[in-house]
């Protein structure tokens, strides 16, 4: 995985990570009172001493109903849900 973002000086910073995705197990999600059968996956990425984990909830058809992904170290994570 490659992350590119602008630093405080508007310069592009690029970091290459080695990542591994594992299925955690079945975990339904509820979005606006509607429940979806999904499997939870965790993607753990590492670069030197830096580690972060993205999380995805995906149904049997491959639809990502919910995710939590790192945007950048200064910004943090973004949580999203499919409406």
HTML snippet that shows the backbone in 3Dmol.js (N, CA, C, O; Angstrom):
<script src="https://3Dmol.org/build/3Dmol-min.js"></script>
<div id="view" style="width:600px;height:400px;position:relative"></div>
<script>
const pdb = `
ATOM      1  N   UNK A   1       0.856  -1.164   0.000  1.00  0.00           N
ATOM      2  CA  UNK A   1       0.000   0.000   0.000  1.00  0.00           C
ATOM      3  C   UNK A   1       0.899   1.223   0.000  1.00  0.00           C
ATOM      4  O   UNK A   1       1.912   1.270   0.699  1.00  0.00           O
ATOM      5  N   UNK A   2       0.515   2.207  -0.792  1.00  0.00           N
ATOM      6  CA  UNK A   2       1.254   3.459  -0.865  1.00  0.00           C
ATOM      7  C   UNK A   2       0.349   4.581  -0.369  1.00  0.00           C
ATOM      8  O   UNK A   2      -0.784   4.722  -0.829  1.00  0.00           O
ATOM      9  N   UNK A   3       0.849   5.369   0.563  1.00  0.00           N
ATOM     10  CA  UNK A   3       0.130   6.553   1.031  1.00  0.00           C
ATOM     11  C   UNK A   3       0.887   7.784   0.571  1.00  0.00           C
ATOM     12  O   UNK A   3       2.092   7.908   0.792  1.00  0.00           O
ATOM     13  N   UNK A   4       0.177   8.679  -0.061  1.00  0.00           N
ATOM     14  CA  UNK A   4       0.735   9.977  -0.438  1.00  0.00           C
ATOM     15  C   UNK A   4      -0.180  11.056   0.116  1.00  0.00           C
ATOM     16  O   UNK A   4      -1.400  10.983  -0.032  1.00  0.00           O
ATOM     17  N   UNK A   5       0.413  12.054   0.751  1.00  0.00           N
ATOM     18  CA  UNK A   5      -0.366  13.167   1.276  1.00  0.00           C
ATOM     19  C   UNK A   5       0.510  14.406   1.327  1.00  0.00           C
ATOM     20  O   UNK A   5       1.735  14.327   1.226  1.00  0.00           O
ATOM     21  N   UNK A   6      -0.143  15.558   1.485  1.00  0.00           N
ATOM     22  CA  UNK A   6       0.579  16.820   1.570  1.00  0.00           C
ATOM     23  C   UNK A   6       0.945  17.100   3.012  1.00  0.00           C
ATOM     24  O   UNK A   6       0.120  16.947   3.913  1.00  0.00           O
ATOM     25  N   UNK A   7       2.196  17.515   3.230  1.00  0.00           N
ATOM     26  CA  UNK A   7       2.607  17.892   4.574  1.00  0.00           C
ATOM     27  C   UNK A   7       2.284  19.368   4.802  1.00  0.00           C
ATOM     28  O   UNK A   7       1.638  19.996   3.964  1.00  0.00           O
ATOM     29  N   UNK A   8       2.716  19.911   5.902  1.00  0.00           N
ATOM     30  CA  UNK A   8       2.428  21.306   6.233  1.00  0.00           C
ATOM     31  C   UNK A   8       3.052  22.310   5.295  1.00  0.00           C
ATOM     32  O   UNK A   8       2.666  23.478   5.302  1.00  0.00           O
ATOM     33  N   UNK A   9       4.020  21.883   4.476  1.00  0.00           N
ATOM     34  CA  UNK A   9       4.674  22.760   3.502  1.00  0.00           C
ATOM     35  C   UNK A   9       4.178  22.499   2.089  1.00  0.00           C
ATOM     36  O   UNK A   9       4.831  22.895   1.124  1.00  0.00           O
ATOM     37  N   UNK A  10       3.019  21.833   1.951  1.00  0.00           N
ATOM     38  CA  UNK A  10       2.436  21.473   0.651  1.00  0.00           C
ATOM     39  C   UNK A  10       3.371  20.620  -0.198  1.00  0.00           C
ATOM     40  O   UNK A  10       3.361  20.704  -1.426  1.00  0.00           O
ATOM     41  N   UNK A  11       4.170  19.807   0.460  1.00  0.00           N
ATOM     42  CA  UNK A  11       5.045  18.873  -0.235  1.00  0.00           C
ATOM     43  C   UNK A  11       4.442  17.469  -0.135  1.00  0.00           C
ATOM     44  O   UNK A  11       3.914  17.089   0.910  1.00  0.00           O
ATOM     45  N   UNK A  12       4.522  16.715  -1.203  1.00  0.00           N
ATOM     46  CA  UNK A  12       3.997  15.351  -1.192  1.00  0.00           C
ATOM     47  C   UNK A  12       4.928  14.451  -0.395  1.00  0.00           C
ATOM     48  O   UNK A  12       6.134  14.401  -0.636  1.00  0.00           O
ATOM     49  N   UNK A  13       4.339  13.744   0.560  1.00  0.00           N
ATOM     50  CA  UNK A  13       5.073  12.765   1.368  1.00  0.00           C
ATOM     51  C   UNK A  13       4.564  11.395   0.953  1.00  0.00           C
ATOM     52  O   UNK A  13       3.356  11.161   0.924  1.00  0.00           O
ATOM     53  N   UNK A  14       5.475  10.494   0.633  1.00  0.00           N
ATOM     54  CA  UNK A  14       5.109   9.150   0.178  1.00  0.00           C
ATOM     55  C   UNK A  14       5.670   8.118   1.144  1.00  0.00           C
ATOM     56  O   UNK A  14       6.845   8.151   1.512  1.00  0.00           O
ATOM     57  N   UNK A  15       4.783   7.188   1.549  1.00  0.00           N
ATOM     58  CA  UNK A  15       5.202   6.087   2.414  1.00  0.00           C
ATOM     59  C   UNK A  15       4.695   4.783   1.817  1.00  0.00           C
ATOM     60  O   UNK A  15       3.518   4.669   1.474  1.00  0.00           O
ATOM     61  N   UNK A  16       5.577   3.803   1.692  1.00  0.00           N
ATOM     62  CA  UNK A  16       5.212   2.461   1.230  1.00  0.00           C
ATOM     63  C   UNK A  16       5.052   1.555   2.446  1.00  0.00           C
ATOM     64  O   UNK A  16       5.915   1.528   3.324  1.00  0.00           O
ATOM     65  N   UNK A  17       3.956   0.821   2.494  1.00  0.00           N
ATOM     66  CA  UNK A  17       3.658  -0.071   3.608  1.00  0.00           C
ATOM     67  C   UNK A  17       3.506  -1.501   3.112  1.00  0.00           C
ATOM     68  O   UNK A  17       3.073  -1.740   1.984  1.00  0.00           O
ATOM     69  N   UNK A  18       3.863  -2.434   3.958  1.00  0.00           N
ATOM     70  CA  UNK A  18       3.602  -3.847   3.720  1.00  0.00           C
ATOM     71  C   UNK A  18       2.341  -4.189   4.512  1.00  0.00           C
ATOM     72  O   UNK A  18       2.279  -3.960   5.720  1.00  0.00           O
ATOM     73  N   UNK A  19       1.325  -4.744   3.818  1.00  0.00           N
ATOM     74  CA  UNK A  19       0.025  -4.953   4.448  1.00  0.00           C
ATOM     75  C   UNK A  19      -0.424  -6.404   4.364  1.00  0.00           C
ATOM     76  O   UNK A  19      -0.033  -7.154   3.469  1.00  0.00           O
ATOM     77  N   UNK A  20      -1.252  -6.767   5.321  1.00  0.00           N
ATOM     78  CA  UNK A  20      -1.834  -8.101   5.372  1.00  0.00           C
ATOM     79  C   UNK A  20      -3.296  -7.970   5.768  1.00  0.00           C
ATOM     80  O   UNK A  20      -3.617  -7.266   6.726  1.00  0.00           O
ATOM     81  N   UNK A  21      -4.194  -8.646   5.034  1.00  0.00           N
ATOM     82  CA  UNK A  21      -5.625  -8.598   5.331  1.00  0.00           C
ATOM     83  C   UNK A  21      -6.053  -9.960   5.867  1.00  0.00           C
ATOM     84  O   UNK A  21      -5.730 -11.001   5.294  1.00  0.00           O
ATOM     85  N   UNK A  22      -6.789  -9.931   6.982  1.00  0.00           N
ATOM     86  CA  UNK A  22      -7.317 -11.166   7.552  1.00  0.00           C
ATOM     87  C   UNK A  22      -8.809 -11.001   7.826  1.00  0.00           C
ATOM     88  O   UNK A  22      -9.283  -9.925   8.191  1.00  0.00           O
ATOM     89  N   UNK A  23      -9.531 -12.102   7.638  1.00  0.00           N
ATOM     90  CA  UNK A  23     -10.961 -12.117   7.972  1.00  0.00           C
ATOM     91  C   UNK A  23     -11.065 -12.338   9.467  1.00  0.00           C
ATOM     92  O   UNK A  23     -10.553 -13.328   9.989  1.00  0.00           O
ATOM     93  N   UNK A  24     -11.726 -11.420  10.160  1.00  0.00           N
ATOM     94  CA  UNK A  24     -11.897 -11.517  11.598  1.00  0.00           C
ATOM     95  C   UNK A  24     -13.071 -12.445  11.920  1.00  0.00           C
ATOM     96  O   UNK A  24     -13.006 -13.231  12.865  1.00  0.00           O
ATOM     97  N   UNK A  25     -14.152 -12.346  11.122  1.00  0.00           N
ATOM     98  CA  UNK A  25     -15.326 -13.189  11.341  1.00  0.00           C
ATOM     99  C   UNK A  25     -16.590 -12.465  10.941  1.00  0.00           C
ATOM    100  O   UNK A  25     -16.558 -11.305  10.530  1.00  0.00           O
ATOM    101  N   UNK A  26     -17.698 -13.160  11.067  1.00  0.00           N
ATOM    102  CA  UNK A  26     -18.992 -12.574  10.728  1.00  0.00           C
ATOM    103  C   UNK A  26     -19.347 -11.502  11.750  1.00  0.00           C
ATOM    104  O   UNK A  26     -19.242 -11.709  12.959  1.00  0.00           O
ATOM    105  N   UNK A  27     -19.769 -10.352  11.233  1.00  0.00           N
ATOM    106  CA  UNK A  27     -20.191  -9.258  12.109  1.00  0.00           C
ATOM    107  C   UNK A  27     -21.188  -8.386  11.346  1.00  0.00           C
ATOM    108  O   UNK A  27     -20.790  -7.621  10.468  1.00  0.00           O
ATOM    109  N   UNK A  28     -22.468  -8.490  11.668  1.00  0.00           N
ATOM    110  CA  UNK A  28     -23.458  -7.678  10.967  1.00  0.00           C
ATOM    111  C   UNK A  28     -23.299  -6.196  11.301  1.00  0.00           C
ATOM    112  O   UNK A  28     -22.824  -5.840  12.379  1.00  0.00           O
ATOM    113  N   UNK A  29     -23.702  -5.342  10.369  1.00  0.00           N
ATOM    114  CA  UNK A  29     -23.701  -3.903  10.608  1.00  0.00           C
ATOM    115  C   UNK A  29     -25.120  -3.382  10.421  1.00  0.00           C
ATOM    116  O   UNK A  29     -25.893  -3.921   9.628  1.00  0.00           O
ATOM    117  N   UNK A  30     -25.450  -2.340  11.152  1.00  0.00           N
ATOM    118  CA  UNK A  30     -26.754  -1.703  11.036  1.00  0.00           C
ATOM    119  C   UNK A  30     -26.538  -0.267  10.601  1.00  0.00           C
ATOM    120  O   UNK A  30     -25.811   0.489  11.247  1.00  0.00           O
ATOM    121  N   UNK A  31     -27.182   0.105   9.489  1.00  0.00           N
ATOM    122  CA  UNK A  31     -27.089   1.455   8.952  1.00  0.00           C
ATOM    123  C   UNK A  31     -28.513   1.957   8.761  1.00  0.00           C
ATOM    124  O   UNK A  31     -29.284   1.369   8.002  1.00  0.00           O
ATOM    125  N   UNK A  32     -28.863   3.036   9.441  1.00  0.00           N
ATOM    126  CA  UNK A  32     -30.220   3.583   9.403  1.00  0.00           C
ATOM    127  C   UNK A  32     -31.272   2.496   9.624  1.00  0.00           C
ATOM    128  O   UNK A  32     -32.194   2.332   8.824  1.00  0.00           O
ATOM    129  N   UNK A  33     -31.118   1.769  10.705  1.00  0.00           N
ATOM    130  CA  UNK A  33     -32.050   0.741  11.152  1.00  0.00           C
ATOM    131  C   UNK A  33     -32.183  -0.445  10.202  1.00  0.00           C
ATOM    132  O   UNK A  33     -33.097  -1.254  10.355  1.00  0.00           O
ATOM    133  N   UNK A  34     -31.298  -0.559   9.237  1.00  0.00           N
ATOM    134  CA  UNK A  34     -31.291  -1.718   8.342  1.00  0.00           C
ATOM    135  C   UNK A  34     -30.033  -2.525   8.616  1.00  0.00           C
ATOM    136  O   UNK A  34     -28.928  -1.985   8.663  1.00  0.00           O
ATOM    137  N   UNK A  35     -30.219  -3.819   8.793  1.00  0.00           N
ATOM    138  CA  UNK A  35     -29.117  -4.692   9.165  1.00  0.00           C
ATOM    139  C   UNK A  35     -28.586  -5.442   7.950  1.00  0.00           C
ATOM    140  O   UNK A  35     -29.355  -5.942   7.129  1.00  0.00           O
ATOM    141  N   UNK A  36     -27.249  -5.515   7.844  1.00  0.00           N
ATOM    142  CA  UNK A  36     -26.598  -6.197   6.730  1.00  0.00           C
ATOM    143  C   UNK A  36     -25.674  -7.281   7.275  1.00  0.00           C
ATOM    144  O   UNK A  36     -24.903  -7.050   8.206  1.00  0.00           O
ATOM    145  N   UNK A  37     -25.766  -8.459   6.681  1.00  0.00           N
ATOM    146  CA  UNK A  37     -24.879  -9.554   7.062  1.00  0.00           C
ATOM    147  C   UNK A  37     -23.531  -9.322   6.386  1.00  0.00           C
ATOM    148  O   UNK A  37     -23.436  -9.319   5.159  1.00  0.00           O
ATOM    149  N   UNK A  38     -22.501  -9.128   7.188  1.00  0.00           N
ATOM    150  CA  UNK A  38     -21.173  -8.858   6.633  1.00  0.00           C
ATOM    151  C   UNK A  38     -20.117  -9.662   7.378  1.00  0.00           C
ATOM    152  O   UNK A  38     -20.347 -10.173   8.474  1.00  0.00           O
ATOM    153  N   UNK A  39     -18.963  -9.754   6.751  1.00  0.00           N
ATOM    154  CA  UNK A  39     -17.768 -10.275   7.397  1.00  0.00           C
ATOM    155  C   UNK A  39     -16.845  -9.095   7.653  1.00  0.00           C
ATOM    156  O   UNK A  39     -16.725  -8.193   6.823  1.00  0.00           O
ATOM    157  N   UNK A  40     -16.202  -9.109   8.796  1.00  0.00           N
ATOM    158  CA  UNK A  40     -15.274  -8.046   9.164  1.00  0.00           C
ATOM    159  C   UNK A  40     -13.859  -8.462   8.768  1.00  0.00           C
ATOM    160  O   UNK A  40     -13.422  -9.576   9.061  1.00  0.00           O
ATOM    161  N   UNK A  41     -13.150  -7.554   8.100  1.00  0.00           N
ATOM    162  CA  UNK A  41     -11.768  -7.780   7.685  1.00  0.00           C
ATOM    163  C   UNK A  41     -10.898  -6.678   8.285  1.00  0.00           C
ATOM    164  O   UNK A  41     -11.310  -5.522   8.370  1.00  0.00           O
ATOM    165  N   UNK A  42      -9.701  -7.051   8.695  1.00  0.00           N
ATOM    166  CA  UNK A  42      -8.737  -6.079   9.184  1.00  0.00           C
ATOM    167  C   UNK A  42      -7.484  -6.130   8.323  1.00  0.00           C
ATOM    168  O   UNK A  42      -6.907  -7.192   8.092  1.00  0.00           O
ATOM    169  N   UNK A  43      -7.085  -4.974   7.862  1.00  0.00           N
ATOM    170  CA  UNK A  43      -5.874  -4.827   7.063  1.00  0.00           C
ATOM    171  C   UNK A  43      -4.840  -4.127   7.939  1.00  0.00           C
ATOM    172  O   UNK A  43      -4.991  -2.952   8.273  1.00  0.00           O
ATOM    173  N   UNK A  44      -3.796  -4.853   8.304  1.00  0.00           N
ATOM    174  CA  UNK A  44      -2.749  -4.285   9.138  1.00  0.00           C
ATOM    175  C   UNK A  44      -1.540  -3.980   8.260  1.00  0.00           C
ATOM    176  O   UNK A  44      -1.029  -4.846   7.551  1.00  0.00           O
ATOM    177  N   UNK A  45      -1.101  -2.730   8.327  1.00  0.00           N
ATOM    178  CA  UNK A  45       0.005  -2.272   7.481  1.00  0.00           C
ATOM    179  C   UNK A  45       1.154  -1.802   8.363  1.00  0.00           C
ATOM    180  O   UNK A  45       0.948  -1.232   9.435  1.00  0.00           O
ATOM    181  N   UNK A  46       2.384  -2.058   7.878  1.00  0.00           N
ATOM    182  CA  UNK A  46       3.563  -1.731   8.665  1.00  0.00           C
ATOM    183  C   UNK A  46       4.653  -1.145   7.781  1.00  0.00           C
ATOM    184  O   UNK A  46       4.840  -1.543   6.631  1.00  0.00           O
ATOM    185  N   UNK A  47       5.357  -0.195   8.354  1.00  0.00           N
ATOM    186  CA  UNK A  47       6.525   0.423   7.707  1.00  0.00           C
ATOM    187  C   UNK A  47       7.467   0.806   8.829  1.00  0.00           C
ATOM    188  O   UNK A  47       7.200   1.750   9.574  1.00  0.00           O
ATOM    189  N   UNK A  48       8.562   0.086   8.955  1.00  0.00           N
ATOM    190  CA  UNK A  48       9.465   0.359  10.069  1.00  0.00           C
ATOM    191  C   UNK A  48       8.729   0.198  11.385  1.00  0.00           C
ATOM    192  O   UNK A  48       8.155  -0.859  11.647  1.00  0.00           O
ATOM    193  N   UNK A  49       8.739   1.220  12.209  1.00  0.00           N
ATOM    194  CA  UNK A  49       8.036   1.182  13.487  1.00  0.00           C
ATOM    195  C   UNK A  49       6.601   1.655  13.424  1.00  0.00           C
ATOM    196  O   UNK A  49       5.897   1.644  14.434  1.00  0.00           O
ATOM    197  N   UNK A  50       6.156   2.075  12.238  1.00  0.00           N
ATOM    198  CA  UNK A  50       4.776   2.562  12.092  1.00  0.00           C
ATOM    199  C   UNK A  50       3.838   1.419  11.734  1.00  0.00           C
ATOM    200  O   UNK A  50       4.141   0.597  10.869  1.00  0.00           O
ATOM    201  N   UNK A  51       2.704   1.377  12.405  1.00  0.00           N
ATOM    202  CA  UNK A  51       1.682   0.376  12.104  1.00  0.00           C
ATOM    203  C   UNK A  51       0.319   1.039  12.167  1.00  0.00           C
ATOM    204  O   UNK A  51       0.073   1.881  13.030  1.00  0.00           O
ATOM    205  N   UNK A  52      -0.568   0.662  11.256  1.00  0.00           N
ATOM    206  CA  UNK A  52      -1.960   1.100  11.344  1.00  0.00           C
ATOM    207  C   UNK A  52      -2.848  -0.029  10.852  1.00  0.00           C
ATOM    208  O   UNK A  52      -2.398  -0.931  10.147  1.00  0.00           O
ATOM    209  N   UNK A  53      -4.117   0.034  11.235  1.00  0.00           N
ATOM    210  CA  UNK A  53      -5.075  -0.999  10.852  1.00  0.00           C
ATOM    211  C   UNK A  53      -6.315  -0.357  10.257  1.00  0.00           C
ATOM    212  O   UNK A  53      -6.948   0.496  10.880  1.00  0.00           O
ATOM    213  N   UNK A  54      -6.656  -0.776   9.042  1.00  0.00           N
ATOM    214  CA  UNK A  54      -7.913  -0.396   8.415  1.00  0.00           C
ATOM    215  C   UNK A  54      -8.898  -1.542   8.625  1.00  0.00           C
ATOM    216  O   UNK A  54      -8.498  -2.705   8.669  1.00  0.00           O
ATOM    217  N   UNK A  55     -10.179  -1.219   8.755  1.00  0.00           N
ATOM    218  CA  UNK A  55     -11.204  -2.227   8.990  1.00  0.00           C
ATOM    219  C   UNK A  55     -12.304  -2.081   7.953  1.00  0.00           C
ATOM    220  O   UNK A  55     -12.721  -0.969   7.626  1.00  0.00           O
ATOM    221  N   UNK A  56     -12.776  -3.228   7.430  1.00  0.00           N
ATOM    222  CA  UNK A  56     -13.806  -3.246   6.396  1.00  0.00           C
ATOM    223  C   UNK A  56     -14.886  -4.255   6.764  1.00  0.00           C
ATOM    224  O   UNK A  56     -14.577  -5.326   7.286  1.00  0.00           O
ATOM    225  N   UNK A  57     -16.158  -3.924   6.497  1.00  0.00           N
ATOM    226  CA  UNK A  57     -17.282  -4.827   6.677  1.00  0.00           C
ATOM    227  C   UNK A  57     -17.872  -5.077   5.291  1.00  0.00           C
ATOM    228  O   UNK A  57     -18.434  -4.168   4.680  1.00  0.00           O
ATOM    229  N   UNK A  58     -17.746  -6.298   4.801  1.00  0.00           N
ATOM    230  CA  UNK A  58     -18.054  -6.629   3.409  1.00  0.00           C
ATOM    231  C   UNK A  58     -19.075  -7.764   3.375  1.00  0.00           C
ATOM    232  O   UNK A  58     -18.952  -8.743   4.111  1.00  0.00           O
ATOM    233  N   UNK A  59     -20.103  -7.623   2.495  1.00  0.00           N
ATOM    234  CA  UNK A  59     -21.097  -8.688   2.391  1.00  0.00           C
ATOM    235  C   UNK A  59     -20.648  -9.761   1.394  1.00  0.00           C
ATOM    236  O   UNK A  59     -19.582  -9.653   0.788  1.00  0.00           O
ATOM    237  N   UNK A  60     -21.471 -10.790   1.235  1.00  0.00           N
ATOM    238  CA  UNK A  60     -21.121 -11.938   0.379  1.00  0.00           C
ATOM    239  C   UNK A  60     -20.971 -11.555  -1.088  1.00  0.00           C
ATOM    240  O   UNK A  60     -20.309 -12.266  -1.843  1.00  0.00           O
ATOM    241  N   UNK A  61     -21.576 -10.440  -1.507  1.00  0.00           N
ATOM    242  CA  UNK A  61     -21.473  -9.992  -2.897  1.00  0.00           C
ATOM    243  C   UNK A  61     -20.305  -9.042  -3.121  1.00  0.00           C
ATOM    244  O   UNK A  61     -20.097  -8.571  -4.239  1.00  0.00           O
ATOM    245  N   UNK A  62     -19.547  -8.758  -2.077  1.00  0.00           N
ATOM    246  CA  UNK A  62     -18.384  -7.882  -2.205  1.00  0.00           C
ATOM    247  C   UNK A  62     -18.661  -6.415  -1.945  1.00  0.00           C
ATOM    248  O   UNK A  62     -17.796  -5.573  -2.184  1.00  0.00           O
ATOM    249  N   UNK A  63     -19.856  -6.091  -1.457  1.00  0.00           N
ATOM    250  CA  UNK A  63     -20.191  -4.697  -1.156  1.00  0.00           C
ATOM    251  C   UNK A  63     -19.575  -4.315   0.189  1.00  0.00           C
ATOM    252  O   UNK A  63     -19.775  -5.001   1.191  1.00  0.00           O
ATOM    253  N   UNK A  64     -18.829  -3.221   0.199  1.00  0.00           N
ATOM    254  CA  UNK A  64     -18.256  -2.701   1.436  1.00  0.00           C
ATOM    255  C   UNK A  64     -19.295  -1.768   2.056  1.00  0.00           C
ATOM    256  O   UNK A  64     -19.515  -0.659   1.568  1.00  0.00           O
ATOM    257  N   UNK A  65     -19.933  -2.227   3.139  1.00  0.00           N
ATOM    258  CA  UNK A  65     -20.990  -1.448   3.776  1.00  0.00           C
ATOM    259  C   UNK A  65     -20.439  -0.436   4.762  1.00  0.00           C
ATOM    260  O   UNK A  65     -21.059   0.597   5.016  1.00  0.00           O
ATOM    261  N   UNK A  66     -19.282  -0.732   5.311  1.00  0.00           N
ATOM    262  CA  UNK A  66     -18.710   0.156   6.320  1.00  0.00           C
ATOM    263  C   UNK A  66     -17.196  -0.015   6.279  1.00  0.00           C
ATOM    264  O   UNK A  66     -16.694  -1.103   5.996  1.00  0.00           O
ATOM    265  N   UNK A  67     -16.473   1.068   6.565  1.00  0.00           N
ATOM    266  CA  UNK A  67     -15.023   0.969   6.642  1.00  0.00           C
ATOM    267  C   UNK A  67     -14.472   2.025   7.591  1.00  0.00           C
ATOM    268  O   UNK A  67     -15.110   3.040   7.867  1.00  0.00           O
ATOM    269  N   UNK A  68     -13.281   1.753   8.074  1.00  0.00           N
ATOM    270  CA  UNK A  68     -12.519   2.707   8.880  1.00  0.00           C
ATOM    271  C   UNK A  68     -11.101   2.657   8.341  1.00  0.00           C
ATOM    272  O   UNK A  68     -10.404   1.652   8.481  1.00  0.00           O
ATOM    273  N   UNK A  69     -10.670   3.788   7.701  1.00  0.00           N
ATOM    274  CA  UNK A  69      -9.386   3.803   7.005  1.00  0.00           C
ATOM    275  C   UNK A  69      -8.547   5.002   7.421  1.00  0.00           C
ATOM    276  O   UNK A  69      -9.064   6.100   7.632  1.00  0.00           O
ATOM    277  N   UNK A  70      -7.244   4.771   7.534  1.00  0.00           N
ATOM    278  CA  UNK A  70      -6.320   5.854   7.859  1.00  0.00           C
ATOM    279  C   UNK A  70      -6.208   6.802   6.671  1.00  0.00           C
ATOM    280  O   UNK A  70      -5.964   6.376   5.542  1.00  0.00           O
ATOM    281  N   UNK A  71      -6.388   8.080   6.938  1.00  0.00           N
ATOM    282  CA  UNK A  71      -6.216   9.104   5.898  1.00  0.00           C
ATOM    283  C   UNK A  71      -4.755   9.546   5.865  1.00  0.00           C
ATOM    284  O   UNK A  71      -4.111   9.509   4.816  1.00  0.00           O
ATOM    285  N   UNK A  72      -4.244   9.959   7.008  1.00  0.00           N
ATOM    286  CA  UNK A  72      -2.840  10.335   7.168  1.00  0.00           C
ATOM    287  C   UNK A  72      -2.574  10.463   8.666  1.00  0.00           C
ATOM    288  O   UNK A  72      -3.512  10.625   9.447  1.00  0.00           O
ATOM    289  N   UNK A  73      -1.310  10.391   9.074  1.00  0.00           N
ATOM    290  CA  UNK A  73      -1.032  10.509  10.513  1.00  0.00           C
ATOM    291  C   UNK A  73      -1.574  11.801  11.139  1.00  0.00           C
ATOM    292  O   UNK A  73      -2.148  11.745  12.226  1.00  0.00           O
ATOM    293  N   UNK A  74      -1.411  12.964  10.487  1.00  0.00           N
ATOM    294  CA  UNK A  74      -1.945  14.165  11.128  1.00  0.00           C
ATOM    295  C   UNK A  74      -3.477  14.206  11.187  1.00  0.00           C
ATOM    296  O   UNK A  74      -4.047  14.759  12.127  1.00  0.00           O
ATOM    297  N   UNK A  75      -4.140  13.621  10.186  1.00  0.00           N
ATOM    298  CA  UNK A  75      -5.613  13.690  10.118  1.00  0.00           C
ATOM    299  C   UNK A  75      -6.243  12.574  10.929  1.00  0.00           C
ATOM    300  O   UNK A  75      -7.214  12.806  11.650  1.00  0.00           O
ATOM    301  N   UNK A  76      -5.709  11.374  10.822  1.00  0.00           N
ATOM    302  CA  UNK A  76      -6.282  10.231  11.527  1.00  0.00           C
ATOM    303  C   UNK A  76      -7.147   9.382  10.612  1.00  0.00           C
ATOM    304  O   UNK A  76      -6.898   9.291   9.410  1.00  0.00           O
ATOM    305  N   UNK A  77      -8.160   8.763  11.191  1.00  0.00           N
ATOM    306  CA  UNK A  77      -9.006   7.806  10.459  1.00  0.00           C
ATOM    307  C   UNK A  77     -10.291   8.449   9.958  1.00  0.00           C
ATOM    308  O   UNK A  77     -10.774   9.435  10.515  1.00  0.00           O
ATOM    309  N   UNK A  78     -10.835   7.863   8.886  1.00  0.00           N
ATOM    310  CA  UNK A  78     -12.126   8.258   8.337  1.00  0.00           C
ATOM    311  C   UNK A  78     -13.042   7.054   8.417  1.00  0.00           C
ATOM    312  O   UNK A  78     -12.704   5.983   7.912  1.00  0.00           O
ATOM    313  N   UNK A  79     -14.197   7.213   9.044  1.00  0.00           N
ATOM    314  CA  UNK A  79     -15.217   6.178   9.097  1.00  0.00           C
ATOM    315  C   UNK A  79     -16.241   6.472   8.009  1.00  0.00           C
ATOM    316  O   UNK A  79     -16.679   7.612   7.854  1.00  0.00           O
ATOM    317  N   UNK A  80     -16.621   5.440   7.257  1.00  0.00           N
ATOM    318  CA  UNK A  80     -17.634   5.644   6.216  1.00  0.00           C
ATOM    319  C   UNK A  80     -18.627   4.503   6.209  1.00  0.00           C
ATOM    320  O   UNK A  80     -18.307   3.381   6.600  1.00  0.00           O
ATOM    321  N   UNK A  81     -19.838   4.799   5.761  1.00  0.00           N
ATOM    322  CA  UNK A  81     -20.899   3.806   5.622  1.00  0.00           C
ATOM    323  C   UNK A  81     -21.598   4.029   4.289  1.00  0.00           C
ATOM    324  O   UNK A  81     -21.778   5.166   3.853  1.00  0.00           O
ATOM    325  N   UNK A  82     -21.988   2.941   3.652  1.00  0.00           N
ATOM    326  CA  UNK A  82     -22.727   3.024   2.394  1.00  0.00           C
ATOM    327  C   UNK A  82     -24.191   3.300   2.731  1.00  0.00           C
ATOM    328  O   UNK A  82     -24.794   2.600   3.545  1.00  0.00           O
ATOM    329  N   UNK A  83     -24.742   4.311   2.108  1.00  0.00           N
ATOM    330  CA  UNK A  83     -26.142   4.681   2.376  1.00  0.00           C
ATOM    331  C   UNK A  83     -27.072   4.120   1.336  1.00  0.00           C
ATOM    332  O   UNK A  83     -28.282   4.335   1.410  1.00  0.00           O
TER     333      UNK A  83
END
`;
const viewer = $3Dmol.createViewer("view");
viewer.addModel(pdb, "pdb");
viewer.setStyle({}, {cartoon: {color: "spectrum"}});
viewer.zoomTo();
viewer.render();
</script>
